[in-house]
Amino acid sequence: MNDFDKRVKTVAGDFLHATDLETVQVNIGHLCNQECTHCHVRAGPDRKEMMAWNTMELVIDLARKVKPRLVDITGGAPELNPDLRRFVTALRKESLNVQVRTNLTVLLQQGMENMIDFYKDSGVKLVASLPCYLKTEVENVRGEGVFEKSLEALRRLNAAGFGNDPRHVLDLVFNPEKSFLPPLQAELEADYHEELGKHFGIVFDHLMTITNMPVGRFLEYLEKNNATSRYNNLLRETFNKDTLAKLMCLHQIDVGWDGTIYDCDFNLGFGLPVGFGIPNHINSFDFTKHSKRRINTGNHCFGCTAGHGSSCGGALEK
């Protein structure tokens, strides 16, 4: 039993168990045009992992049966999977709500000229990563030149109606530049609206704040800077028991690029599939078992319960 499980059992009387299956998150590959310092799956231009169409068909079949509230597509950069459009089109034909997590700059690459129009016509929601509204902080995390490219992609999305038309939702994601917790989400969202609107004329719908998990490339950053113990202690010391009932793993599964099933995408980055005898591949998906499973945790899970809480949908205490 890890320290996180011990803490949960102490305050809640039991381990974490799923309660339903509202979200099917799908990581369709680790290939990316960027190498962000906080990336939990170490995505980058040299990664070869890519979800094949036959695995996507299994996801479509699963979603058709489960009818989740949301199919959440992530990566890497999902746009770099050549079957993304086919995948989204098939999911939308099933009348499923679909959102895609984009890093913005990939939309400016050659071959992506019609991607924004595709997103608009498909009726998908976009969740775009923009770690800050300040150039220096964005480029410290994501690389030189990324800030201006991100702004250009946002301008193109706004021109297509994303962020200023309720039919075309555009949310942004904040990750801390370094080893600290996100501030209150509502206050930071107001700052984003003001700064991006006033200085760049950019609009969006909502901001999600996500805590950096000590997993993947961010763990490497912590180790390089001798900050691992300090950060892990911060997460433990700010444990918030009120977040437990709202944790995303209670309401979702995450399907990796090869069909392996995880409780969340951070567990995917950690290499920790669903456990406790539950089938861990989409070939053996069982709705009853997966929707009521015990959650497989690690000490990195303190990141989701620290401070205001964190999930792929943003803070747990808004």
C-alpha positions in Angstrom: 0.0 0.0 0.0 1.5 3.3 -1.1 1.4 6.5 1.0 -1.4 8.0 -1.1 -3.7 4.9 -0.5 -2.9 5.1 3.2 -3.9 8.8 3.3 -7.1 8.2 1.4 -8.1 5.2 3.5 -7.4 7.2 6.7 -9.6 10.2 5.7 -12.3 8.4 3.7 -12.4 4.9 5.2 -11.8 3.1 2.0 -9.6 3.1 -1.1 -10.7 5.0 -4.3 -13.2 3.2 -6.5 -14.8 4.3 -9.8 -18.4 5.2 -9.6 -19.4 5.5 -13.2 -17.9 6.0 -16.7 -18.7 9.5 -17.9 -15.4 10.2 -19.9 -13.4 8.0 -22.2 -10.0 9.6 -22.6 -7.9 8.4 -25.6 -4.2 9.0 -26.0 -3.7 8.5 -29.7 0.1 8.9 -29.7 3.2 10.4 -28.2 4.4 12.1 -31.4 4.5 15.9 -30.9 6.1 18.9 -32.6 7.1 20.2 -29.2 9.0 18.9 -26.1 7.4 20.7 -23.2 9.3 20.5 -19.9 6.1 19.5 -18.0 5.0 16.7 -20.4 4.0 13.6 -18.4 4.3 11.3 -21.4 7.6 12.8 -22.7 6.0 13.6 -26.0 8.2 14.9 -28.8 9.2 14.8 -32.5 11.1 11.5 -32.1 8.4 9.5 -30.5 7.0 6.6 -32.6 4.1 5.5 -30.5 0.9 6.0 -32.5 -2.6 4.6 -32.2 -3.5 2.5 -35.2 -6.9 2.6 -36.9 -7.9 -0.9 -35.6 -7.4 0.2 -32.0 -9.5 3.4 -32.8 -12.2 1.1 -34.0 -12.2 -0.7 -30.7 -12.5 2.7 -28.9 -15.4 3.7 -31.2 -17.2 0.4 -30.4 -16.6 0.9 -26.7 -17.9 4.4 -26.8 -21.0 3.3 -28.8 -21.8 0.9 -26.1 -21.0 3.0 -23.1 -22.3 6.3 -24.4 -20.0 8.5 -22.3 -20.7 12.2 -21.7 -17.4 12.9 -23.4 -14.7 11.4 -25.6 -11.5 13.3 -24.7 -8.7 12.9 -27.3 -5.1 13.7 -26.3 -1.5 12.9 -27.1 1.3 14.1 -27.9 -0.2 16.3 -30.6 -3.4 14.4 -31.7 -3.3 16.2 -35.1 -0.1 14.3 -36.0 -2.0 11.0 -36.0 -3.0 10.5 -39.6 -6.3 8.9 -38.6 -7.5 11.7 -36.3 -10.0 13.1 -38.8 -11.4 9.7 -39.5 -11.6 8.9 -35.8 -13.4 12.2 -34.9 -15.8 11.8 -37.8 -16.7 8.3 -36.7 -17.3 9.3 -33.1 -19.4 12.3 -34.1 -21.5 10.0 -36.3 -22.4 8.2 -33.1 -23.6 11.6 -31.7 -20.9 11.6 -29.1 -19.4 14.7 -27.6 -15.8 15.0 -28.6 -13.0 17.3 -27.4 -9.5 17.4 -28.7 -6.5 18.7 -26.8 -4.2 20.8 -29.0 -0.9 22.4 -28.4 -1.9 25.2 -30.9 1.4 25.4 -32.7 0.8 22.2 -34.6 -2.1 23.9 -36.3 0.4 26.1 -38.2 2.4 23.2 -39.6 2.4 22.1 -43.3 -0.5 19.8 -43.9 -2.7 21.4 -41.2 -4.1 24.1 -43.4 -7.7 22.8 -43.2 -7.6 21.4 -39.6 -9.3 24.4 -38.0 -12.1 24.2 -40.5 -12.4 20.5 -39.9 -12.7 21.1 -36.1 -15.4 23.7 -36.7 -17.4 21.6 -39.1 -17.1 18.5 -36.9 -18.5 20.4 -33.8 -15.7 19.4 -31.5 -14.6 21.3 -28.4 -11.0 22.4 -28.3 -8.8 22.4 -25.2 -5.6 24.4 -26.0 -2.4 24.5 -23.9 -1.1 27.9 -23.1 0.9 27.7 -19.9 0.9 31.5 -19.3 -0.1 34.8 -21.0 3.6 36.0 -20.7 6.0 35.2 -23.4 9.0 34.3 -21.2 7.1 31.8 -19.1 5.6 30.1 -22.1 8.9 29.7 -23.9 10.6 28.5 -20.7 8.2 25.6 -20.8 7.6 25.0 -24.5 10.6 26.5 -26.4 11.7 29.5 -28.3 9.2 31.1 -30.7 6.2 29.1 -29.3 4.5 32.0 -27.7 4.0 34.0 -31.0 3.0 30.8 -32.8 0.4 30.0 -30.1 -1.0 33.5 -30.4 -1.3 33.2 -34.2 -3.1 29.9 -33.9 -5.5 31.4 -31.3 -6.2 34.3 -33.7 -7.1 31.8 -36.5 -9.3 29.9 -34.1 -11.1 33.1 -33.1 -11.5 34.0 -36.7 -13.2 30.6 -37.2 -15.6 31.2 -34.3 -13.8 29.3 -31.6 -14.0 31.2 -28.3 -16.6 33.7 -29.4 -19.4 31.4 -30.6 -21.1 29.0 -28.1 -21.2 26.3 -30.7 -17.4 26.3 -30.9 -15.9 26.1 -27.4 -12.2 27.0 -26.9 -10.8 26.4 -23.4 -7.2 27.1 -22.4 -5.0 25.2 -20.0 -2.5 26.6 -17.5 0.4 24.6 -16.1 2.8 26.2 -13.6 6.2 27.0 -15.1 8.0 25.5 -12.2 7.4 23.5 -9.0 4.5 25.4 -7.4 0.8 24.9 -7.3 -1.7 26.7 -9.6 -3.4 29.7 -8.1 -7.2 29.9 -7.7 -8.6 29.0 -11.1 -11.3 31.7 -11.3 -8.9 34.5 -10.5 -6.3 33.3 -13.0 -9.0 32.9 -15.7 -9.9 36.6 -15.2 -6.3 37.6 -15.6 -6.0 35.5 -18.8 -9.2 37.1 -20.2 -7.9 40.6 -19.5 -4.3 40.1 -20.6 -5.0 38.2 -23.8 -7.9 40.4 -24.7 -6.2 43.7 -24.0 -2.8 43.0 -25.5 -3.6 40.6 -28.3 -7.4 40.8 -29.0 -7.8 37.1 -28.2 -10.9 35.5 -26.6 -11.6 32.1 -25.2 -14.3 30.4 -23.1 -12.7 29.0 -19.9 -9.4 28.4 -18.3 -8.4 25.1 -16.7 -5.5 25.0 -14.2 -3.7 21.7 -14.0 -1.0 20.8 -11.4 2.3 19.5 -12.7 2.5 15.8 -11.8 5.9 14.4 -10.7 5.8 12.1 -13.7 7.6 12.0 -17.1 9.6 15.0 -18.2 8.5 17.1 -15.2 9.9 14.5 -12.9 13.2 14.7 -14.8 13.1 18.5 -14.4 12.6 18.1 -10.6 15.5 15.6 -10.3 17.8 17.7 -12.4 17.2 20.7 -10.1 17.3 18.6 -6.8 13.7 19.6 -6.2 11.9 16.2 -6.1 11.6 15.9 -2.4 10.6 19.5 -1.9 7.9 19.3 -4.5 6.6 15.9 -3.3 6.4 17.3 0.2 4.5 20.3 -1.1 1.9 18.0 -2.6 1.5 16.0 0.5 1.4 19.0 2.9 -1.4 20.6 0.8 -3.5 17.4 0.6 -7.2 18.4 0.4 -9.6 15.7 1.4 -12.5 17.7 -0.1 -11.1 16.9 -3.6 -11.5 13.1 -3.2 -15.1 12.8 -4.3 -14.3 14.9 -7.4 -11.2 13.1 -8.7 -11.4 12.4 -12.4 -10.3 8.8 -12.1 -13.7 8.0 -10.4 -15.6 8.8 -13.6 -13.3 7.9 -16.5 -10.9 5.5 -18.2 -7.9 6.3 -20.3 -7.1 4.3 -23.4 -3.4 4.4 -24.4 -2.1 4.4 -27.9 -1.7 0.6 -27.9 -5.1 -0.1 -26.3 -3.9 -0.5 -22.7 -6.4 0.9 -20.2 -5.4 3.2 -17.4 -7.3 5.1 -14.7 -5.9 8.5 -16.1 -3.4 9.8 -18.5 -0.9 10.5 -15.7 -1.0 6.8 -14.8 -0.3 6.2 -18.5 2.8 8.4 -18.2 3.8 6.6 -15.1 3.3 3.2 -16.8 0.6 2.1 -14.3 -2.4 0.4 -16.0 -5.6 -0.5 -14.2 -5.0 -3.2 -11.6 -6.5 -5.4 -9.0 -7.5 -8.1 -11.5 -9.4 -5.7 -13.8 -8.7 -6.4 -17.6 -6.1 -3.8 -18.7 -6.6 -3.9 -22.5 -9.4 -2.6 -24.6 -9.8 -6.1 -26.1 -11.1 -7.2 -22.8 -13.2 -4.2 -21.8 -16.0 -5.0 -19.3 -18.3 -2.1 -18.5 -19.4 -3.5 -15.1 -15.8 -4.2 -14.0 -14.3 -1.0 -15.3 -17.0 1.3 -14.1 -16.8 0.0 -10.5 -13.0 -0.8 -10.3 -10.6 0.0 -7.5 -8.3 2.8 -8.7 -4.7 2.0 -9.1 -2.7 4.8 -7.5 0.8 6.0 -6.8 2.3 8.7 -4.7 2.2 11.0 -7.8 -1.6 11.0 -7.2 -1.0 13.6 -4.4 -0.8 16.1 -7.3 -4.5 15.7 -8.0 -5.5 16.3 -4.3 -3.1 19.2 -3.6 -4.4 22.7 -3.0 -7.5 23.4 -5.1 -7.3 19.9 -6.7 -6.5 19.1 -10.2 -7.9 17.1 -13.1 -7.9 17.1 -16.9 -10.9 19.3 -16.6 -9.1 21.8 -14.3 -9.3 22.6 -10.6 -11.6 20.5 -8.5 -12.5 23.4 -6.2 -13.5 26.2 -8.5 
